[in-house]
Amino acid sequence: MSFLRRMFGGGADEAEGTARAPLDSAEAAAEEAEHERALLREEAVRLSDELLARQMRYADRSWTPPAQGASRRAGDTQHPDNTEPDE
């Protein structure tokens, strides 16, 4: 697994023996806010596609096939919808 860290750049700090300094709460909050802004920008770019926007706009009107079958099964004698007399 260490080759993956080195390939993606995560193993440089560990190989040299230097650890990343822990973030204080203000730095962590700023980093979190920047990450959230980046996600919102990516989402806005993704939703700018006209076809995707139209699909989302009309998703509640889409046709879904009717459910097949029923909750009662053959030989089910304890189901409350069972109206057949027990033998």
GIPE-V934446 format. One record per helix or strand. SS is the DSSP state (helix for helix, strand for strand). FROM is the first residue (numbers start at 1). LEN is the number of residues. Records with the same first field share a line. If there is no record, write none. Layout:
SS = FROM-LEN / FROM-LEN
This chain:
helix = 2-6 / 12-5 / 25-23 / 50-8 / 59-3
